[in-house]
Amino acid sequence: MFEASEIYQRLKRVQGSVKTSGLDALVLRTDANITYLIGVHCELGERKALLVIPAEGESTLIVPRLEQEQLSANLSVDNIRVYWEKDARPGRTWEDRLYEILGSAQRIGIDPLADIGLSTALADYQWQVSDIVEQLRIIKSPAEIALTRRVADYWTRAMNAMLSIAKAGLPVGDLMAAGSAIANEVFAHEPDANWINTRIIQFFQTSPASSAPHHLSHRPDERLPHGPTILNAIGSVCDYYAENERTILTGNYTAQHAELFDITHRAHELALSLIKPGVPCADVDCAVQDYFNEQGLGEHSKHRVGHGFGLIDQEAPYLSEGSKEVFQPGMLCSVEPGLYVNGVGGFRHSDTVLITEAGNEVLTIGTPIDRAGLTF
């Protein structure tokens, strides 16, 4: 998926930051951070994997015996230390391996999403939260961008397949079947894709229940209503996420439906017009909030404008009013302002967007977003 040299350079950059930050070592617990730095999928659940990156010397990967062979095939870390299980006798635990590796080190960084078990194990050390890896992951490499571009294209084709059959009264199960057919293309063209690192997801939010942003239509025999429905084609290929999301209007929709659709569309266009290098992420969210307030609809806006993509479906940069991040070339994000009116429904489009030197590029541009293109 990525050249071994790229994975190795990621690890060396992190080690350089560990040294300049004054830490003796950085201990990573978060699966996405470990995946990023070793080049193979790491998702172990309650069985911890730990990556210990010292300021000087070689890094060490601590793994349960169950995963020893798989994770030993990684691209950047030769030192593998094995523990028995989540629960093990003294001398065979992950804590034993960690203490052996840390030795006399005292100033220890841990990643922000590390669990309480790791911080408890480090109670006798001078530990602190460090987002060194998260900051490195924000700016994508050309190879990461190329993969995300392909992922966005797969979800665009899935969305367009669903739109081609959308109409009032159609079972949402039929839409799901149309969108899910993209799996054949994904596995045909991505030799590193498998059912572990690839998640192909279609879901639907029919009105009026879609006024709750996380409402999902669960039954395949549920039918598209007269009015708005939010369609989603999202997921990961080889661990990297993108999404394509559209609100459609079907059948006998109302003038209120059309007005809310158009206002949300204009908010989406406003956000895209502001995104370029040097602009604070918070400014985009605040501008969209101001626009909704001017329309008298501020109370129906319930979330930020967007979030980053990468090895997690929602990661930095965050397009929210309290964000400290500034747009830079190589960032990837969603743009998805929404309105949610009780008893009426939800209205939201989401595009996958790349920040470029010149501004931004919408990677899911192949799907219509205007009302003329999304009325059935």
C-alpha positions as CSV (number, residue, x, y, z in Angstrom):
1,M,0.0,0.0,0.0
2,F,2.8,2.4,0.9
3,E,6.5,2.1,0.3
4,A,8.6,0.9,3.2
5,S,10.7,4.0,2.9
6,E,7.7,6.2,3.6
7,I,6.7,4.3,6.7
8,Y,10.3,4.3,8.0
9,Q,10.6,8.1,7.4
10,R,7.4,8.6,9.4
11,L,8.9,6.8,12.3
12,K,12.2,8.7,12.1
13,R,10.4,12.0,12.1
14,V,8.5,11.0,15.2
15,Q,11.7,10.0,16.9
16,G,13.2,13.4,16.0
17,S,10.2,15.1,17.6
18,V,10.5,12.9,20.7
19,K,14.1,14.1,21.2
20,T,13.4,17.8,20.6
21,S,10.5,17.7,22.9
22,G,12.7,16.6,25.9
23,L,11.0,13.2,26.3
24,D,13.0,10.1,27.0
25,A,10.4,8.0,25.1
26,L,7.0,8.1,23.5
27,V,4.6,5.2,24.2
28,L,1.8,4.8,21.7
29,R,-1.3,2.8,22.5
30,T,-3.7,4.0,19.8
31,D,-4.2,1.5,17.0
32,A,-4.4,4.1,14.3
33,N,-1.1,5.7,15.4
34,I,0.6,2.3,15.4
35,T,-0.8,1.4,12.0
36,Y,0.5,4.7,10.6
37,L,4.1,4.1,11.9
38,I,4.5,0.3,11.1
39,G,2.6,0.1,7.8
40,V,0.4,-2.9,8.6
41,H,-3.2,-2.9,10.0
42,C,-3.2,-3.0,13.8
43,E,-6.6,-3.2,15.5
44,L,-6.3,-5.5,18.6
45,G,-9.1,-4.4,20.9
46,E,-8.6,-5.3,24.5
47,R,-5.2,-7.0,23.7
48,K,-2.9,-4.0,23.7
49,A,-0.2,-3.3,21.1
50,L,2.3,-0.7,22.3
51,L,4.9,1.1,20.2
52,V,7.8,2.5,22.3
53,I,9.8,5.2,20.5
54,P,12.9,6.3,22.4
55,A,14.7,9.6,21.9
56,E,17.7,7.6,21.0
57,G,18.0,4.1,19.7
58,E,15.7,1.6,18.1
59,S,11.9,1.5,18.6
60,T,10.2,-1.5,20.0
61,L,6.8,-3.0,19.3
62,I,5.1,-4.9,22.2
63,V,2.5,-7.4,21.0
64,P,0.4,-10.3,22.4
65,R,1.5,-13.7,21.4
66,L,-1.6,-14.1,19.3
67,E,-0.5,-11.3,16.9
68,Q,3.2,-11.9,16.9
69,E,3.5,-13.3,13.4
70,Q,1.2,-10.8,11.8
71,L,2.7,-7.7,13.4
72,S,6.3,-8.9,13.0
73,A,5.7,-8.4,9.2
74,N,5.6,-4.6,9.7
75,L,7.7,-2.3,7.6
76,S,9.7,-0.2,10.2
77,V,10.2,-1.9,13.5
78,D,12.5,-4.9,14.0
79,N,12.4,-5.1,17.8
80,I,9.3,-7.2,18.7
81,R,8.6,-8.0,22.4
82,V,5.9,-10.5,23.2
83,Y,3.5,-10.8,26.2
84,W,1.1,-13.7,26.7
85,E,-2.4,-12.2,27.0
86,K,-4.6,-9.4,28.3
87,D,-4.5,-11.2,31.6
88,A,-1.3,-13.1,32.3
89,R,0.8,-14.3,35.2
90,P,3.6,-12.0,36.6
91,G,6.5,-11.9,34.2
92,R,4.3,-12.5,31.1
93,T,2.3,-9.2,31.0
94,W,2.5,-6.3,28.7
95,E,3.5,-4.1,31.7
96,D,6.5,-6.4,32.3
97,R,7.6,-5.9,28.7
98,L,7.0,-2.1,28.9
99,Y,9.1,-1.7,32.1
100,E,11.9,-3.7,30.6
101,I,12.0,-1.5,27.5
102,L,11.8,1.8,29.3
103,G,14.6,0.9,31.6
104,S,15.9,4.1,33.3
105,A,13.7,6.5,31.2
106,Q,11.6,8.8,33.2
107,R,10.0,11.5,30.9
108,I,7.4,9.5,29.0
109,G,4.9,10.8,26.4
110,I,1.6,8.9,25.7
111,D,-0.8,9.6,22.9
112,P,-4.0,11.5,23.6
113,L,-6.4,8.5,23.2
114,A,-4.3,6.1,25.2
115,D,-6.5,4.2,27.7
116,I,-6.4,4.6,31.5
117,G,-4.6,1.3,31.8
118,L,-1.5,2.7,30.2
119,S,-1.4,5.9,32.4
120,T,-2.0,3.7,35.5
121,A,1.0,1.5,34.5
122,L,3.1,4.7,34.2
123,A,2.1,6.1,37.6
124,D,5.8,6.0,38.8
125,Y,7.0,7.9,35.7
126,Q,6.8,11.5,34.7
127,W,4.3,11.0,31.9
128,Q,2.5,13.5,29.8
129,V,0.1,13.5,26.9
130,S,1.8,14.2,23.6
131,D,0.2,14.6,20.2
132,I,3.4,14.2,18.1
133,V,1.9,11.5,15.9
134,E,-1.5,13.2,15.5
135,Q,0.2,16.4,14.3
136,L,2.2,14.4,11.8
137,R,-0.9,12.6,10.5
138,I,-2.7,15.9,9.7
139,I,-0.7,16.6,6.6
140,K,-1.1,13.7,4.1
141,S,1.7,12.4,1.9
142,P,1.2,12.2,-1.9
143,A,0.6,8.4,-1.5
144,E,-2.0,9.0,1.2
145,I,-3.7,11.6,-1.0
146,A,-3.7,9.3,-4.0
147,L,-5.3,6.6,-2.0
148,T,-8.0,8.9,-0.5
149,R,-8.7,10.2,-4.0
150,R,-9.5,6.6,-5.1
151,V,-11.6,6.0,-2.0
152,A,-13.6,9.2,-2.7
153,D,-14.1,8.1,-6.3
154,Y,-15.4,4.7,-5.2
155,W,-18.0,6.3,-2.8
156,T,-18.9,8.8,-5.6
157,R,-19.7,5.9,-7.9
158,A,-21.7,4.2,-5.1
159,M,-23.7,7.3,-4.5
160,N,-24.4,7.8,-8.2
161,A,-25.6,4.2,-8.4
162,M,-28.1,4.9,-5.6
163,L,-29.2,8.2,-7.2
164,S,-29.9,6.5,-10.5
165,I,-32.8,4.5,-8.9
166,A,-34.0,6.9,-6.2
167,K,-37.7,7.6,-6.1
168,A,-40.5,8.0,-3.6
169,G,-41.6,4.6,-2.3
170,L,-38.4,2.7,-3.2
171,P,-37.3,0.4,-0.4
172,V,-34.0,1.7,1.1
173,G,-32.7,-1.9,0.9
174,D,-32.7,-1.5,-2.9
175,L,-30.6,1.6,-2.5
176,M,-28.2,-0.3,-0.3
177,A,-27.9,-3.1,-2.8
178,A,-27.1,-0.6,-5.6
179,G,-24.4,1.2,-3.5
180,S,-22.9,-2.0,-2.1
181,A,-22.1,-3.2,-5.6
182,I,-19.0,-1.0,-5.6
183,A,-17.3,-3.7,-3.4
184,N,-16.6,-5.6,-6.6
185,E,-14.6,-2.7,-8.0
186,V,-12.8,-2.0,-4.8
187,F,-11.5,-5.5,-4.4
188,A,-10.7,-5.8,-8.1
189,H,-8.6,-2.7,-8.1
190,E,-7.1,-2.6,-4.6
191,P,-4.8,-5.6,-4.1
192,D,-4.1,-4.6,-0.5
193,A,-7.8,-4.3,0.4
194,N,-9.5,-6.9,2.6
195,W,-12.5,-7.3,4.8
196,I,-10.4,-6.1,7.8
197,N,-9.0,-2.9,6.5
198,T,-11.9,-2.0,4.2
199,R,-15.3,-0.9,5.3
200,I,-18.0,-0.2,2.7
201,I,-21.0,1.5,4.3
202,Q,-24.3,2.8,3.0
203,F,-26.9,4.1,5.3
204,F,-30.0,6.3,5.1
205,Q,-31.8,8.9,7.1
206,T,-35.4,9.3,6.1
207,S,-37.6,12.2,7.1
208,P,-39.0,13.4,9.4
209,A,-36.9,11.3,11.8
210,S,-33.7,12.6,10.1
211,S,-34.2,15.8,12.1
212,A,-32.0,13.8,14.6
213,P,-28.5,14.0,13.0
214,H,-27.6,10.4,13.9
215,H,-30.9,8.8,13.2
216,L,-30.5,5.8,10.9
217,S,-33.1,4.0,8.9
218,H,-32.5,0.4,10.0
219,R,-35.1,-1.7,8.1
220,P,-34.4,-2.6,4.5
221,D,-38.1,-2.5,3.7
222,E,-38.4,1.1,4.9
223,R,-39.3,3.2,1.8
224,L,-38.1,6.6,0.6
225,P,-40.7,9.2,1.8
226,H,-42.2,12.1,0.0
227,G,-39.6,14.7,1.0
228,P,-36.0,14.7,2.1
229,T,-33.7,11.7,2.7
230,I,-30.0,11.8,3.5
231,L,-28.0,9.2,1.6
232,N,-24.5,8.1,2.8
233,A,-21.7,6.3,1.0
234,I,-18.8,6.3,3.4
235,G,-16.1,4.0,4.7
236,S,-12.4,3.1,4.3
237,V,-10.3,1.3,1.8
238,C,-6.9,0.0,3.1
239,D,-7.7,1.8,6.4
240,Y,-8.2,5.3,4.7
241,Y,-11.5,7.1,4.9
242,A,-13.6,9.3,2.7
243,E,-17.3,10.0,2.4
244,N,-19.9,11.2,-0.1
245,E,-23.3,12.3,1.4
246,R,-26.3,13.9,-0.2
247,T,-29.8,15.0,0.7
248,I,-32.3,14.1,-2.0
249,L,-35.9,15.3,-2.4
250,T,-38.4,12.7,-3.6
251,G,-42.0,12.7,-4.7
252,N,-44.3,15.4,-3.4
253,Y,-41.9,17.5,-1.3
254,T,-43.0,20.8,0.1
255,A,-41.9,24.4,-0.4
256,Q,-40.4,24.3,3.1
257,H,-38.3,21.3,2.1
258,A,-37.0,23.1,-1.0
259,E,-36.1,26.2,1.0
260,L,-34.2,24.3,3.7
261,F,-32.4,22.3,1.0
262,D,-31.3,25.5,-0.8
263,I,-30.2,27.2,2.4
264,T,-28.1,24.2,3.4
265,H,-26.7,24.1,-0.1
266,R,-25.6,27.8,0.1
267,A,-24.0,27.1,3.5
268,H,-22.0,24.3,1.9
269,E,-20.9,26.6,-0.9
270,L,-20.0,29.3,1.6
271,A,-17.8,26.9,3.5
272,L,-16.0,25.7,0.4
273,S,-15.4,29.3,-0.7
274,L,-13.5,30.1,2.5
275,I,-11.3,27.0,2.7
276,K,-7.7,27.7,1.7
277,P,-4.2,27.7,3.2
278,G,-3.8,30.1,6.0
279,V,-7.4,30.3,7.0
280,P,-8.3,29.2,10.6
281,C,-10.6,26.2,10.6
282,A,-12.7,27.9,13.2
283,D,-13.4,30.8,10.9
284,V,-15.3,28.5,8.5
285,D,-17.5,27.1,11.2
286,C,-18.3,30.6,12.6
287,A,-19.1,31.9,9.1
288,V,-21.6,29.1,8.5
289,Q,-23.2,29.6,11.9
290,D,-23.5,33.3,11.2
291,Y,-25.2,32.5,7.9
292,F,-27.7,30.2,9.5
293,N,-28.5,32.8,12.2
294,E,-29.1,35.4,9.5
295,Q,-31.6,33.0,7.9
296,G,-33.4,32.6,11.3
297,L,-32.4,29.0,11.5
298,G,-29.5,28.9,13.9
299,E,-31.3,26.8,16.4
300,H,-31.6,24.0,13.8
301,S,-27.8,23.8,13.3
302,K,-26.5,21.1,15.6
303,H,-22.8,20.4,14.7
304,R,-19.6,21.7,13.3
305,V,-19.0,22.2,9.6
306,G,-16.6,19.2,9.2
307,H,-13.7,17.1,10.3
308,G,-10.5,15.6,8.9
309,F,-10.1,12.2,7.2
310,G,-7.3,9.7,7.4
311,L,-6.9,6.4,9.3
312,I,-10.0,7.4,11.4
313,D,-13.3,8.6,9.9
314,Q,-13.2,11.7,12.1
315,E,-9.8,13.2,13.0
316,A,-8.0,16.5,12.9
317,P,-8.3,19.0,11.5
318,Y,-11.7,19.9,13.0
319,L,-13.8,22.6,11.4
320,S,-15.3,23.8,14.6
321,E,-15.6,27.2,16.4
322,G,-13.0,26.2,19.0
323,S,-10.4,24.7,16.7
324,K,-6.9,26.0,16.9
325,E,-5.9,24.5,13.6
326,V,-5.2,26.4,10.4
327,F,-5.7,25.0,6.9
328,Q,-2.5,23.8,5.2
329,P,-1.9,22.1,1.8
330,G,-2.2,18.3,2.2
331,M,-5.0,18.4,4.7
332,L,-8.2,16.4,4.0
333,C,-11.6,17.2,5.5
334,S,-15.3,16.9,5.1
335,V,-17.5,19.9,4.5
336,E,-21.0,19.1,5.8
337,P,-23.0,21.9,7.3
338,G,-26.5,20.7,8.2
339,L,-30.0,21.8,9.3
340,Y,-32.4,19.7,11.3
341,V,-36.0,20.7,11.8
342,N,-38.1,18.6,14.1
343,G,-41.1,17.2,12.3
344,V,-39.6,18.1,8.9
345,G,-36.3,16.4,8.5
346,G,-32.6,16.8,8.1
347,F,-30.7,18.5,5.3
348,R,-26.9,17.8,4.9
349,H,-24.4,17.2,2.1
350,S,-20.9,16.0,2.8
351,D,-17.9,16.2,0.4
352,T,-14.4,15.0,0.8
353,V,-12.1,17.9,0.3
354,L,-8.3,18.3,-0.2
355,I,-6.6,21.5,0.7
356,T,-4.3,22.5,-2.1
357,E,-1.7,25.3,-2.6
358,A,-4.3,27.2,-4.5
359,G,-7.3,26.6,-2.3
360,N,-9.2,23.3,-2.2
361,E,-10.3,20.5,-4.4
362,V,-13.5,18.6,-3.9
363,L,-12.7,14.9,-4.4
364,T,-16.4,13.9,-4.6
365,I,-17.3,16.5,-7.2
366,G,-18.7,13.8,-9.5
367,T,-22.0,13.7,-7.6
368,P,-24.6,16.5,-8.0
369,I,-25.2,18.8,-5.0
370,D,-27.8,21.3,-6.3
371,R,-31.6,20.8,-6.0
372,A,-32.0,20.3,-9.7
373,G,-29.7,17.3,-9.6
374,L,-31.0,15.7,-6.5
375,T,-34.8,15.9,-7.0
376,F,-36.6,12.6,-8.0
